[in-house]
């Protein structure tokens, strides 16, 4: 998934982000909840910058947009409210995926504009 030259930083950031999102979603954050949320956001930026190669942009954007929409509608329809642990984990994943999705989308728009 990582581009050549970026090393494994993007891959590690993605893995660490998923682990933090699950831990935060399960409620083990305690007093560190705000720090973990900010960390997830920053990791999402790193993932968006380093972890998605040009040939993977469409698949990444489609998958992440589907995740964002599904969690958004599920939360607004109170479907996920009946299973609060899943809701919390998915909301934490949103903190990771939204900045990554925005970065990848902006990079994609710039690459299209260069053509």
N, C-alpha and C positions, 0 to 999 in steps of 0.2 A: 504494500500500500504506500509506503514512503517513496519519495522521489530519490533518484540517485544524487549523491552529494549531500543530502540532508542527514545522513547517518541514520541512526535508529531513534533519534530524539522524538520524531513525530509518532512513531509506533509506541514507544514507551509512554509518551504523553497520553495517547489514546487509552492504553491499558490502565495507567494510573488514574485517569479521569473516570473510567468505568468503575473501578474499584472504589474511588472516593464517592461517586454518585450512589452506589449501592449502600455503602456504609452510612452516608448522610441520610439516605432515604430510609434506612432501617432505624434511624434515630439514635445512632451512637455518637453523634456530633457533640452533644452536651454544650459546653460554653464555646466550643470551637465551631459552631454551626456557621457563623458569619465568615470566619476565616476559610472554612471549607468551601463555602459558596463562592467566595472571591477566587479561591484557588481553582475551582471547577471552571469558572468563567475564563480565567487566564489560560488554563489548560485547553479549553475550547478554542481560544484564539491560536494557540500553538498548533493544535491539530489542524485547524483550518489553513494555517500558513504552510505547514510542513508535511502534512500527512496525506494529502490528496493529490495524486498525479493527474496530469491533464487528461489522460484517457479514462480516469475514474470519476471525473467531475459529474457527469450526468447521473451515474448510478448513486453517487453519494448524495447529490442534491435531491433526487427522487426519494431515496430512503429516508433522509433526514426530514424532508418536508412532510412525508407521510407520518412519521413519528410525531412531529410537532402538531400536525392537524389532529391526529387521533387522540393524543393526550389532551389537547385543548378542548375538543368536543366532548371527550369522556369526562373531563373535569366540569365542564359547564352543564352537562346533562346529569351530573351527580351519579353517574354510573360507577365511577371509580371511588366515590365517597364511601361506598359500601365495603370496599377493601382498602383501608387506609394505608397499609404497608406498600401495596403495589402502587397506589396513587403517589405516595411520597417518593418512592424510588423513581417512578417515571418523571415526576416533576424535577427531581435532581438531575436526571438525564437530560431534561430540557435545558438546564443551566449549562450543561456541557455542549449540547448539540446546537443551540441557537447561535452562539457566537461563531462556531465552526461553520455553520451553514451560511451565515451572513458573509464571512470572509471568503469562502469558496465561491459564493454567488458573485461577489464584487470582483474577485479575480477573474471569473469566467466572463463577466461583462467587459472587463478591460481587454481580455484576450480576443474577444469577438470584435471589439472596437479597433484593435490593431490590424485586423485582416483587411 
